[in-house]
Amino acid sequence: MSTELNSPALPATAEAVIIGAGVNGLSAAYQLTRKGIRPVVLERSHIAAGATGKSGALVRAHYTNPQETQLALHSMRIFRSWAEQVGAGDPGFEPVGFLRLVSPGDEEALRKNVAMQRELGGDTMLVTPDEISFIEPFIRTDDVTIAAYEPSSGFADSNATAFGFARAAEKRGASILTGIEATRVLTAGGKITGVETVAGTISTPVVLLAAGAFANTLLGPLGIDLGLFPRRSRVVIFRHPFDLPSNRRHRVVIDSVNRAWIAPVTPTTTLIGVTIGDRDGTHPSDFEESVEQWYIDAAREALARRFPAFAHSTMRGGWTGVYMQSPDGHPIVDKLDQYDGLFVMTGDSGTSFKTSPAIGQILAEWIADGEPKLMDMTPFRASRFAEGQPWVDAFQYGESPEESIVR
Ligand SMILES: Cc1cc2nc3c(=O)[nH]c(=O)nc-3n(C[C@H](O)[C@H](O)[C@H](O)COP(=O)(O)OP(=O)(O)OC[C@H]3O[C@@H](n4cnc5c(N)ncnc54)[C@H](O)[C@@H]3O)c2cc1C
Protein backbone atom coordinates (compact mmCIF):
# COMPACT_ATOMS: atom_id res chain seq x y z
CA MET A 1 0.00 0.00 0.00
CA SER A 2 1.36 3.40 -0.91
CA THR A 3 0.50 6.36 1.27
CA GLU A 4 0.65 10.07 0.50
CA LEU A 5 -0.94 11.66 3.52
CA ASN A 6 -1.04 10.10 6.96
CA SER A 7 -3.02 7.10 5.78
CA PRO A 8 -4.30 5.07 8.71
CA ALA A 9 -5.19 1.40 8.26
CA LEU A 10 -8.53 0.45 6.70
CA PRO A 11 -11.16 1.03 9.40
CA ALA A 12 -13.95 -1.47 10.05
CA THR A 13 -16.66 1.17 9.81
CA ALA A 14 -17.13 4.65 8.41
CA GLU A 15 -19.90 7.25 8.49
CA ALA A 16 -19.43 7.60 4.73
CA VAL A 17 -17.07 6.15 2.13
CA ILE A 18 -16.01 8.08 -0.94
CA ILE A 19 -14.60 6.02 -3.80
CA GLY A 20 -12.07 8.07 -5.77
CA ALA A 21 -9.55 10.72 -4.72
CA GLY A 22 -10.02 12.96 -7.72
CA VAL A 23 -11.00 16.57 -7.32
CA ASN A 24 -14.72 15.79 -6.96
CA GLY A 25 -14.33 13.05 -4.35
CA LEU A 26 -11.90 15.19 -2.37
CA SER A 27 -14.01 18.34 -2.61
CA ALA A 28 -16.96 16.34 -1.23
CA ALA A 29 -14.74 14.84 1.48
CA TYR A 30 -13.66 18.30 2.62
CA GLN A 31 -17.21 19.66 2.61
CA LEU A 32 -18.44 16.64 4.58
CA THR A 33 -15.87 17.31 7.29
CA ARG A 34 -17.24 20.85 7.59
CA LYS A 35 -20.56 19.25 8.42
CA GLY A 36 -19.07 17.04 11.11
CA ILE A 37 -18.89 13.85 9.01
CA ARG A 38 -15.47 12.23 8.74
CA PRO A 39 -15.47 10.18 5.54
CA VAL A 40 -13.04 7.53 4.41
CA VAL A 41 -11.77 8.18 0.88
CA LEU A 42 -10.55 5.11 -1.02
CA GLU A 43 -8.18 5.61 -3.94
CA ARG A 44 -6.91 2.72 -6.05
CA SER A 45 -3.79 4.61 -7.08
CA HIS A 46 -2.67 8.04 -5.88
CA ILE A 47 -4.36 11.39 -5.31
CA ALA A 48 -5.39 12.95 -8.66
CA ALA A 49 -4.43 9.79 -10.56
CA GLY A 50 -7.43 10.04 -12.89
CA ALA A 51 -8.74 12.84 -15.11
CA THR A 52 -7.97 15.39 -12.39
CA GLY A 53 -4.22 14.98 -12.66
CA LYS A 54 -4.38 15.38 -16.45
CA SER A 55 -6.82 18.27 -16.57
CA GLY A 56 -6.24 21.44 -18.57
CA ALA A 57 -7.97 23.08 -15.60
CA LEU A 58 -9.70 25.91 -17.46
CA VAL A 59 -11.82 27.87 -14.99
CA ARG A 60 -14.58 29.86 -16.68
CA ALA A 61 -18.31 30.34 -16.25
CA HIS A 62 -19.40 30.20 -19.89
CA TYR A 63 -21.83 27.30 -20.19
CA THR A 64 -24.83 26.95 -22.45
CA ASN A 65 -27.24 26.33 -19.58
CA PRO A 66 -27.95 28.12 -16.29
CA GLN A 67 -27.33 25.11 -14.04
CA GLU A 68 -23.70 24.47 -14.99
CA THR A 69 -23.16 28.23 -15.09
CA GLN A 70 -24.34 28.39 -11.47
CA LEU A 71 -21.99 25.56 -10.50
CA ALA A 72 -19.11 27.33 -12.21
CA LEU A 73 -19.89 30.74 -10.68
CA HIS A 74 -20.14 29.34 -7.17
CA SER A 75 -16.95 27.35 -7.68
CA MET A 76 -15.11 30.42 -8.91
CA ARG A 77 -15.94 32.17 -5.64
CA ILE A 78 -14.25 29.29 -3.83
CA PHE A 79 -11.21 29.35 -6.14
CA ARG A 80 -10.88 33.10 -5.54
CA SER A 81 -11.11 32.97 -1.75
CA TRP A 82 -9.46 29.59 -1.25
CA ALA A 83 -7.59 30.52 1.94
CA GLU A 84 -10.83 31.43 3.75
CA GLN A 85 -13.01 28.78 2.10
CA VAL A 86 -10.69 25.77 2.17
CA GLY A 87 -7.71 26.86 4.25
CA ALA A 88 -5.11 24.42 2.95
CA GLY A 89 -2.93 24.48 -0.15
CA ASP A 90 -3.38 26.80 -3.11
CA PRO A 91 -5.32 25.90 -6.28
CA GLY A 92 -3.05 28.12 -8.38
CA PHE A 93 -5.98 30.05 -9.83
CA GLU A 94 -4.77 32.57 -12.44
CA PRO A 95 -7.50 34.98 -13.60
CA VAL A 96 -5.83 35.86 -16.91
CA GLY A 97 -9.16 36.40 -18.70
CA PHE A 98 -11.11 34.07 -20.98
CA LEU A 99 -12.42 34.41 -24.54
CA ARG A 100 -15.13 32.17 -25.99
CA LEU A 101 -15.12 32.10 -29.79
CA VAL A 102 -17.96 30.33 -31.60
CA SER A 103 -18.38 29.10 -35.17
CA PRO A 104 -20.32 31.11 -37.75
CA GLY A 105 -24.03 30.53 -37.18
CA ASP A 106 -23.72 30.31 -33.39
CA GLU A 107 -23.55 34.08 -32.73
CA GLU A 108 -27.18 34.35 -31.64
CA ALA A 109 -26.78 31.43 -29.23
CA LEU A 110 -23.69 33.15 -27.82
CA ARG A 111 -25.68 36.36 -27.24
CA LYS A 112 -28.42 34.43 -25.46
CA ASN A 113 -25.94 32.55 -23.29
CA VAL A 114 -24.04 35.68 -22.28
CA ALA A 115 -27.35 37.35 -21.33
CA MET A 116 -28.27 34.31 -19.23
CA GLN A 117 -24.85 34.29 -17.54
CA ARG A 118 -25.06 38.03 -16.77
CA GLU A 119 -28.46 37.50 -15.17
CA LEU A 120 -26.85 34.92 -12.91
CA GLY A 121 -24.16 37.41 -11.90
CA GLY A 122 -21.46 36.30 -14.32
CA ASP A 123 -18.63 38.71 -15.11
CA THR A 124 -19.01 38.38 -18.88
CA MET A 125 -19.62 40.57 -21.94
CA LEU A 126 -19.91 40.43 -25.71
CA VAL A 127 -16.92 41.77 -27.62
CA THR A 128 -16.32 42.69 -31.26
CA PRO A 129 -13.26 41.62 -33.28
CA ASP A 130 -11.62 45.02 -32.65
CA GLU A 131 -12.19 44.63 -28.94
CA ILE A 132 -10.85 41.06 -29.05
CA SER A 133 -7.67 42.36 -30.71
CA PHE A 134 -7.31 44.92 -27.96
CA ILE A 135 -7.87 42.30 -25.25
CA GLU A 136 -5.56 39.75 -26.88
CA PRO A 137 -3.35 41.31 -29.54
CA PHE A 138 -1.81 38.02 -30.67
CA ILE A 139 -4.92 36.26 -31.90
CA ARG A 140 -6.47 36.21 -35.33
CA THR A 141 -9.99 37.65 -35.46
CA ASP A 142 -10.90 37.79 -39.17
CA ASP A 143 -12.97 34.60 -38.88
CA VAL A 144 -15.16 35.67 -35.95
CA THR A 145 -17.79 38.39 -35.65
CA ILE A 146 -18.38 38.32 -31.93
CA ALA A 147 -17.04 36.61 -28.80
CA ALA A 148 -17.74 36.36 -25.09
CA TYR A 149 -15.14 37.73 -22.72
CA GLU A 150 -14.80 36.95 -19.02
CA PRO A 151 -12.12 39.25 -17.57
CA SER A 152 -11.89 37.45 -14.23
CA SER A 153 -11.81 33.81 -15.42
CA GLY A 154 -8.68 31.85 -16.27
CA PHE A 155 -7.16 28.55 -15.26
CA ALA A 156 -5.88 26.75 -12.17
CA ASP A 157 -3.62 23.86 -11.19
CA SER A 158 -5.80 20.76 -11.00
CA ASN A 159 -3.30 18.70 -9.02
CA ALA A 160 -2.78 21.50 -6.49
CA THR A 161 -6.54 21.92 -6.17
CA ALA A 162 -6.99 18.22 -5.37
CA PHE A 163 -4.07 18.29 -2.93
CA GLY A 164 -5.55 21.36 -1.21
CA PHE A 165 -8.93 19.68 -0.73
CA ALA A 166 -7.15 16.51 0.47
CA ARG A 167 -5.08 18.36 3.07
CA ALA A 168 -8.08 20.36 4.26
CA ALA A 169 -10.22 17.21 4.53
CA GLU A 170 -7.52 15.32 6.35
CA LYS A 171 -6.94 18.17 8.80
CA ARG A 172 -10.61 17.94 9.74
CA GLY A 173 -10.65 14.20 10.26
CA ALA A 174 -11.18 12.53 6.88
CA SER A 175 -9.06 9.45 6.14
CA ILE A 176 -7.61 9.29 2.65
CA LEU A 177 -6.39 5.79 1.87
CA THR A 178 -4.37 5.52 -1.32
CA GLY A 179 -3.41 2.31 -3.08
CA ILE A 180 -6.70 0.71 -2.00
CA GLU A 181 -9.11 -0.27 -4.72
CA ALA A 182 -12.79 -0.63 -3.93
CA THR A 183 -13.83 -3.89 -5.58
CA ARG A 184 -17.55 -3.92 -4.78
CA VAL A 185 -20.23 -1.75 -3.24
CA LEU A 186 -22.16 -3.90 -0.75
CA THR A 187 -25.92 -3.71 -0.34
CA ALA A 188 -28.70 -5.47 1.56
CA GLY A 189 -32.44 -4.88 1.48
CA GLY A 190 -32.13 -1.96 -0.94
CA LYS A 191 -29.60 -0.15 1.26
CA ILE A 192 -25.87 0.48 1.14
CA THR A 193 -24.10 -1.60 3.78
CA GLY A 194 -20.42 -1.30 2.97
CA VAL A 195 -17.56 -1.41 0.54
CA GLU A 196 -15.38 -4.40 -0.25
CA THR A 197 -11.77 -3.45 -1.00
CA VAL A 198 -8.52 -5.22 -1.85
CA ALA A 199 -7.56 -4.68 1.81
CA GLY A 200 -10.77 -5.80 3.51
CA THR A 201 -14.32 -4.58 4.00
CA ILE A 202 -15.66 -1.34 5.50
CA SER A 203 -19.22 -1.13 6.83
CA THR A 204 -20.96 2.11 5.96
CA PRO A 205 -24.48 3.34 5.25
CA VAL A 206 -23.29 5.92 2.68
CA VAL A 207 -21.18 5.55 -0.46
CA LEU A 208 -20.29 8.37 -2.82
CA LEU A 209 -19.06 6.97 -6.10
CA ALA A 210 -16.63 9.49 -7.58
CA ALA A 211 -14.52 7.01 -9.52
CA GLY A 212 -14.20 9.02 -12.74
CA ALA A 213 -13.72 6.87 -15.83
CA PHE A 214 -13.84 3.68 -13.71
CA ALA A 215 -17.44 4.16 -12.55
CA ASN A 216 -18.89 1.33 -14.65
CA THR A 217 -16.79 -1.31 -12.87
CA LEU A 218 -18.66 -0.54 -9.63
CA LEU A 219 -22.05 0.46 -11.05
CA GLY A 220 -22.32 -2.64 -13.30
CA PRO A 221 -22.45 -5.21 -10.47
CA LEU A 222 -25.17 -3.08 -8.83
CA GLY A 223 -27.26 -3.47 -11.98
CA ILE A 224 -26.92 0.21 -12.87
CA ASP A 225 -26.16 1.19 -16.47
CA LEU A 226 -26.10 4.94 -17.13
CA GLY A 227 -24.69 4.66 -20.66
CA LEU A 228 -21.33 6.05 -19.54
CA PHE A 229 -18.17 5.50 -21.57
CA PRO A 230 -14.51 6.45 -21.02
CA ARG A 231 -13.25 9.06 -23.46
CA ARG A 232 -9.72 10.12 -24.31
CA SER A 233 -8.48 13.70 -24.15
CA ARG A 234 -5.02 14.82 -25.22
CA VAL A 235 -3.10 18.04 -24.72
CA VAL A 236 0.17 19.39 -26.15
CA ILE A 237 2.44 22.08 -24.71
CA PHE A 238 4.24 24.55 -26.98
CA ARG A 239 7.05 26.96 -26.04
CA HIS A 240 6.21 30.54 -26.87
CA PRO A 241 8.02 31.49 -30.08
CA PHE A 242 10.46 34.35 -30.59
CA ASP A 243 7.70 36.77 -31.64
CA LEU A 244 5.65 36.43 -28.46
CA PRO A 245 6.71 38.43 -25.42
CA SER A 246 7.59 36.25 -22.45
CA ASN A 247 6.50 38.70 -19.79
CA ARG A 248 2.78 37.97 -19.77
CA ARG A 249 0.39 35.07 -20.09
CA HIS A 250 -2.11 35.32 -22.93
CA ARG A 251 -5.85 34.87 -22.37
CA VAL A 252 -7.45 31.46 -22.12
CA VAL A 253 -9.38 30.74 -25.33
CA ILE A 254 -12.05 28.21 -26.27
CA ASP A 255 -12.21 28.27 -30.04
CA SER A 256 -15.05 26.37 -31.71
CA VAL A 257 -13.83 27.35 -35.18
CA ASN A 258 -10.65 25.33 -34.69
CA ARG A 259 -12.17 22.89 -32.19
CA ALA A 260 -9.50 23.89 -29.69
CA TRP A 261 -9.06 25.05 -26.13
CA ILE A 262 -5.93 26.98 -25.26
CA ALA A 263 -4.42 28.03 -21.91
CA PRO A 264 -1.14 29.71 -20.97
CA VAL A 265 0.30 27.27 -18.43
CA THR A 266 3.32 29.47 -17.72
CA PRO A 267 4.36 32.91 -19.04
CA THR A 268 6.33 31.08 -21.76
CA THR A 269 4.32 27.96 -22.53
CA THR A 270 0.85 27.30 -23.89
CA LEU A 271 -1.29 24.20 -23.58
CA ILE A 272 -3.72 23.24 -26.33
CA GLY A 273 -6.24 20.47 -26.70
CA VAL A 274 -8.05 19.77 -29.96
CA THR A 275 -11.21 17.72 -29.94
CA ILE A 276 -10.37 15.12 -32.57
CA GLY A 277 -9.87 11.37 -32.34
CA ASP A 278 -11.17 11.19 -28.78
CA ARG A 279 -14.08 8.81 -29.16
CA ASP A 280 -12.11 5.69 -29.98
CA GLY A 281 -12.59 2.97 -27.36
CA THR A 282 -10.27 3.23 -24.44
CA HIS A 283 -9.91 1.95 -20.90
CA PRO A 284 -8.94 4.19 -17.96
CA SER A 285 -6.24 1.81 -16.72
CA ASP A 286 -4.93 0.73 -20.12
CA PHE A 287 -4.09 3.62 -22.44
CA GLU A 288 -1.02 5.41 -23.79
CA GLU A 289 -0.33 8.42 -21.56
CA SER A 290 1.71 10.16 -24.28
CA VAL A 291 0.49 11.82 -27.51
CA GLU A 292 0.87 10.68 -31.08
CA GLN A 293 2.73 12.73 -33.73
CA TRP A 294 -0.44 13.21 -35.84
CA TYR A 295 -2.10 14.82 -32.85
CA ILE A 296 0.87 17.11 -32.17
CA ASP A 297 0.75 18.26 -35.82
CA ALA A 298 -3.00 18.88 -35.60
CA ALA A 299 -2.60 20.79 -32.34
CA ARG A 300 0.17 22.99 -33.75
CA GLU A 301 -1.94 23.77 -36.82
CA ALA A 302 -5.01 24.65 -34.75
CA LEU A 303 -2.92 26.82 -32.42
CA ALA A 304 -1.30 28.64 -35.33
CA ARG A 305 -4.69 29.25 -36.93
CA ARG A 306 -5.71 31.23 -33.83
CA PHE A 307 -2.31 32.50 -32.62
CA PRO A 308 -0.32 32.76 -35.90
CA ALA A 309 3.00 33.27 -34.07
CA PHE A 310 2.83 29.64 -32.92
CA ALA A 311 3.33 28.31 -36.47
CA HIS A 312 7.02 28.04 -35.58
CA SER A 313 7.02 26.98 -31.98
CA THR A 314 8.73 24.15 -30.21
CA MET A 315 6.69 21.26 -28.88
CA ARG A 316 7.62 20.72 -25.24
CA GLY A 317 5.47 17.79 -24.18
CA GLY A 318 1.97 16.49 -23.94
CA TRP A 319 -0.18 13.83 -22.39
CA THR A 320 -3.37 11.85 -22.72
CA GLY A 321 -6.00 11.51 -20.02
CA VAL A 322 -9.30 9.68 -19.80
CA TYR A 323 -12.53 11.08 -18.45
CA MET A 324 -16.04 9.65 -18.25
CA GLN A 325 -18.54 10.76 -20.88
CA SER A 326 -22.27 10.74 -20.18
CA PRO A 327 -24.69 10.15 -23.07
CA ASP A 328 -25.78 13.81 -23.19
CA GLY A 329 -22.46 15.42 -22.28
CA HIS A 330 -23.58 16.67 -18.87
CA PRO A 331 -22.50 15.29 -15.49
CA ILE A 332 -24.65 13.07 -13.30
CA VAL A 333 -24.75 14.27 -9.69
CA ASP A 334 -27.39 12.39 -7.77
CA LYS A 335 -28.63 10.27 -4.92
CA LEU A 336 -29.59 7.10 -6.75
CA ASP A 337 -33.05 5.61 -6.21
CA GLN A 338 -31.84 2.02 -6.52
CA TYR A 339 -30.07 1.86 -3.13
CA ASP A 340 -30.62 4.03 -0.10
CA GLY A 341 -27.31 5.72 0.72
CA LEU A 342 -25.79 5.59 -2.79
CA PHE A 343 -24.61 8.93 -4.22
CA VAL A 344 -22.80 9.51 -7.51
CA MET A 345 -20.72 12.14 -9.19
CA THR A 346 -20.07 10.61 -12.56
CA GLY A 347 -20.14 11.21 -16.30
CA ASP A 348 -18.04 14.34 -15.76
CA SER A 349 -17.89 14.65 -19.57
CA GLY A 350 -14.53 16.41 -19.48
CA THR A 351 -15.79 19.55 -17.81
CA SER A 352 -16.04 19.04 -14.07
CA PHE A 353 -12.74 20.32 -12.74
CA LYS A 354 -13.91 23.92 -12.61
CA THR A 355 -17.23 22.96 -11.04
CA SER A 356 -15.80 20.55 -8.44
CA PRO A 357 -15.85 23.03 -5.53
CA ALA A 358 -19.62 23.47 -5.91
CA ILE A 359 -20.27 19.79 -6.69
CA GLY A 360 -18.49 18.76 -3.48
CA GLN A 361 -20.53 21.22 -1.46
CA ILE A 362 -23.81 20.01 -2.96
CA LEU A 363 -23.01 16.35 -2.37
CA ALA A 364 -22.05 17.08 1.25
CA GLU A 365 -25.36 18.92 1.74
CA TRP A 366 -27.24 15.99 0.24
CA ILE A 367 -25.45 13.40 2.38
CA ALA A 368 -25.42 15.37 5.66
CA ASP A 369 -28.62 17.42 5.43
CA GLY A 370 -30.77 15.15 3.25
CA GLU A 371 -31.02 17.51 0.28
CA PRO A 372 -28.90 19.75 -1.91
CA LYS A 373 -29.24 23.33 -0.75
CA LEU A 374 -27.03 25.38 -3.04
CA MET A 375 -29.29 24.83 -6.06
CA ASP A 376 -31.86 22.54 -7.63
CA MET A 377 -30.05 19.47 -8.95
CA THR A 378 -32.96 17.94 -10.89
CA PRO A 379 -31.32 18.43 -14.32
CA PHE A 380 -28.29 16.40 -13.13
CA ARG A 381 -30.44 13.37 -12.17
CA ALA A 382 -29.34 9.92 -13.31
CA SER A 383 -32.86 8.88 -14.32
CA ARG A 384 -33.05 11.38 -17.20
CA PHE A 385 -31.75 8.77 -19.65
CA ALA A 386 -34.22 6.04 -18.63
CA GLU A 387 -36.99 8.68 -18.79
CA GLY A 388 -35.98 9.44 -22.39
CA GLN A 389 -35.22 13.02 -21.40
CA PRO A 390 -31.51 13.58 -21.96
CA TRP A 391 -30.36 17.09 -21.15
CA VAL A 392 -30.32 19.33 -24.24
CA ASP A 393 -29.38 22.99 -23.91
CA ALA A 394 -31.63 25.55 -25.55
CA PHE A 395 -28.66 27.43 -27.04
CA GLN A 396 -25.91 24.86 -27.45
CA TYR A 397 -23.14 25.41 -29.98
CA GLY A 398 -22.97 23.06 -32.95
CA GLU A 399 -25.70 20.62 -33.76
CA SER A 400 -25.05 18.21 -30.91
CA PRO A 401 -23.43 18.31 -27.47
CA GLU A 402 -20.60 16.28 -29.04
CA GLU A 403 -19.70 19.27 -31.20
CA SER A 404 -19.55 21.69 -28.32
CA ILE A 405 -16.20 22.15 -26.61
CA VAL A 406 -16.81 21.75 -22.93
CA ARG A 407 -13.46 22.16 -21.17
C1 LIG B 1 -6.88 16.17 -20.78
C2 LIG B 1 -8.04 16.67 -19.97
C3 LIG B 1 -8.32 18.03 -19.92
C4 LIG B 1 -9.38 18.52 -19.16
N1 LIG B 1 -9.57 19.88 -19.09
C5 LIG B 1 -10.54 20.37 -18.29
C6 LIG B 1 -10.70 21.78 -18.13
O1 LIG B 1 -9.97 22.56 -18.74
N2 LIG B 1 -11.67 22.24 -17.28
C7 LIG B 1 -12.49 21.37 -16.61
O2 LIG B 1 -13.37 21.85 -15.87
N3 LIG B 1 -12.37 20.03 -16.75
C8 LIG B 1 -11.41 19.52 -17.55
N4 LIG B 1 -11.25 18.18 -17.68
C9 LIG B 1 -12.18 17.30 -16.97
C10 LIG B 1 -11.81 17.20 -15.50
O3 LIG B 1 -10.44 16.98 -15.36
C11 LIG B 1 -12.63 16.09 -14.86
O4 LIG B 1 -14.00 16.36 -15.10
C12 LIG B 1 -12.42 15.99 -13.37
O5 LIG B 1 -11.04 15.98 -13.05
C13 LIG B 1 -13.09 14.74 -12.85
O6 LIG B 1 -12.73 14.58 -11.49
P1 LIG B 1 -13.29 13.35 -10.69
O7 LIG B 1 -12.81 13.50 -9.29
O8 LIG B 1 -14.76 13.23 -10.90
O9 LIG B 1 -12.65 12.07 -11.41
P2 LIG B 1 -11.14 11.60 -11.51
O10 LIG B 1 -10.19 12.72 -11.43
O11 LIG B 1 -11.04 10.72 -12.71
O12 LIG B 1 -10.93 10.76 -10.21
C14 LIG B 1 -11.46 9.47 -10.02
C15 LIG B 1 -10.51 8.73 -9.09
O13 LIG B 1 -11.12 7.51 -8.69
C16 LIG B 1 -10.12 6.54 -8.60
N5 LIG B 1 -10.79 5.23 -8.66
C17 LIG B 1 -11.45 4.73 -9.71
N6 LIG B 1 -11.96 3.52 -9.42
C18 LIG B 1 -11.64 3.27 -8.14
C19 LIG B 1 -11.88 2.18 -7.26
N7 LIG B 1 -12.58 1.10 -7.65
N8 LIG B 1 -11.38 2.22 -6.01
C20 LIG B 1 -10.68 3.31 -5.59
N9 LIG B 1 -10.39 4.36 -6.40
C21 LIG B 1 -10.89 4.34 -7.65
C22 LIG B 1 -9.21 6.84 -9.77
O14 LIG B 1 -7.93 6.29 -9.62
C23 LIG B 1 -9.19 8.36 -9.76
O15 LIG B 1 -8.12 8.89 -9.01
C24 LIG B 1 -10.20 17.64 -18.44
C25 LIG B 1 -9.95 16.26 -18.48
C26 LIG B 1 -8.87 15.77 -19.22
C27 LIG B 1 -8.58 14.29 -19.23
PDBQT file of the ligand as one rigid body, heavy atoms in Angstrom, charges set to zero:
ROOT
HETATM    1  C1  LIG A 501      -6.884  16.173 -20.778  1.00  0.00    +0.000 C 
HETATM    2  C2  LIG A 501      -8.042  16.670 -19.965  1.00  0.00    +0.000 A 
HETATM    3  C3  LIG A 501      -8.315  18.028 -19.924  1.00  0.00    +0.000 A 
HETATM    4  C4  LIG A 501      -9.375  18.521 -19.156  1.00  0.00    +0.000 A 
HETATM    5  N1  LIG A 501      -9.571  19.880 -19.089  1.00  0.00    +0.000 NA
HETATM    6  C5  LIG A 501     -10.543  20.372 -18.285  1.00  0.00    +0.000 A 
HETATM    7  C6  LIG A 501     -10.703  21.777 -18.130  1.00  0.00    +0.000 A 
HETATM    8  O1  LIG A 501      -9.973  22.557 -18.740  1.00  0.00    +0.000 OA
HETATM    9  N2  LIG A 501     -11.672  22.241 -17.277  1.00  0.00    +0.000 N 
HETATM   10  C7  LIG A 501     -12.495  21.371 -16.610  1.00  0.00    +0.000 A 
HETATM   11  O2  LIG A 501     -13.374  21.846 -15.866  1.00  0.00    +0.000 OA
HETATM   12  N3  LIG A 501     -12.374  20.031 -16.745  1.00  0.00    +0.000 NA
HETATM   13  C8  LIG A 501     -11.413  19.519 -17.553  1.00  0.00    +0.000 A 
HETATM   14  N4  LIG A 501     -11.248  18.176 -17.681  1.00  0.00    +0.000 N 
HETATM   15  C9  LIG A 501     -12.182  17.295 -16.966  1.00  0.00    +0.000 C 
HETATM   16  C10 LIG A 501     -11.815  17.203 -15.498  1.00  0.00    +0.000 C 
HETATM   17  O3  LIG A 501     -10.440  16.983 -15.361  1.00  0.00    +0.000 OA
HETATM   18  C11 LIG A 501     -12.628  16.086 -14.863  1.00  0.00    +0.000 C 
HETATM   19  O4  LIG A 501     -13.998  16.361 -15.100  1.00  0.00    +0.000 OA
HETATM   20  C12 LIG A 501     -12.416  15.990 -13.367  1.00  0.00    +0.000 C 
HETATM   21  O5  LIG A 501     -11.042  15.981 -13.051  1.00  0.00    +0.000 OA
HETATM   22  C13 LIG A 501     -13.086  14.736 -12.845  1.00  0.00    +0.000 C 
HETATM   23  O6  LIG A 501     -12.735  14.582 -11.488  1.00  0.00    +0.000 OA
HETATM   24  P1  LIG A 501     -13.295  13.351 -10.687  1.00  0.00    +0.000 P 
HETATM   25  O7  LIG A 501     -12.808  13.500  -9.291  1.00  0.00    +0.000 OA
HETATM   26  O8  LIG A 501     -14.765  13.233 -10.900  1.00  0.00    +0.000 OA
HETATM   27  O9  LIG A 501     -12.651  12.069 -11.412  1.00  0.00    +0.000 OA
HETATM   28  P2  LIG A 501     -11.136  11.595 -11.514  1.00  0.00    +0.000 P 
HETATM   29  O10 LIG A 501     -10.189  12.717 -11.433  1.00  0.00    +0.000 OA
HETATM   30  O11 LIG A 501     -11.040  10.722 -12.714  1.00  0.00    +0.000 OA
HETATM   31  O12 LIG A 501     -10.929  10.756 -10.205  1.00  0.00    +0.000 OA
HETATM   32  C14 LIG A 501     -11.459   9.470 -10.018  1.00  0.00    +0.000 C 
HETATM   33  C15 LIG A 501     -10.513   8.729  -9.093  1.00  0.00    +0.000 C 
HETATM   34  O13 LIG A 501     -11.120   7.510  -8.692  1.00  0.00    +0.000 OA
HETATM   35  C16 LIG A 501     -10.123   6.543  -8.596  1.00  0.00    +0.000 C 
HETATM   36  N5  LIG A 501     -10.794   5.232  -8.659  1.00  0.00    +0.000 N 
HETATM   37  C17 LIG A 501     -11.451   4.727  -9.714  1.00  0.00    +0.000 A 
HETATM   38  N6  LIG A 501     -11.964   3.519  -9.420  1.00  0.00    +0.000 NA
HETATM   39  C18 LIG A 501     -11.639   3.265  -8.138  1.00  0.00    +0.000 A 
HETATM   40  C19 LIG A 501     -11.883   2.176  -7.259  1.00  0.00    +0.000 A 
HETATM   41  N7  LIG A 501     -12.575   1.102  -7.650  1.00  0.00    +0.000 N 
HETATM   42  N8  LIG A 501     -11.384   2.224  -6.007  1.00  0.00    +0.000 NA
HETATM   43  C20 LIG A 501     -10.676   3.313  -5.593  1.00  0.00    +0.000 A 
HETATM   44  N9  LIG A 501     -10.394   4.358  -6.400  1.00  0.00    +0.000 NA
HETATM   45  C21 LIG A 501     -10.887   4.344  -7.651  1.00  0.00    +0.000 A 
HETATM   46  C22 LIG A 501      -9.211   6.845  -9.775  1.00  0.00    +0.000 C 
HETATM   47  O14 LIG A 501      -7.930   6.287  -9.620  1.00  0.00    +0.000 OA
HETATM   48  C23 LIG A 501      -9.193   8.363  -9.762  1.00  0.00    +0.000 C 
HETATM   49  O15 LIG A 501      -8.122   8.887  -9.012  1.00  0.00    +0.000 OA
HETATM   50  C24 LIG A 501     -10.202  17.635 -18.436  1.00  0.00    +0.000 A 
HETATM   51  C25 LIG A 501      -9.947  16.261 -18.480  1.00  0.00    +0.000 A 
HETATM   52  C26 LIG A 501      -8.869  15.774 -19.225  1.00  0.00    +0.000 A 
HETATM   53  C27 LIG A 501      -8.583  14.289 -19.229  1.00  0.00    +0.000 C 
ENDROOT
TORSDOF 0
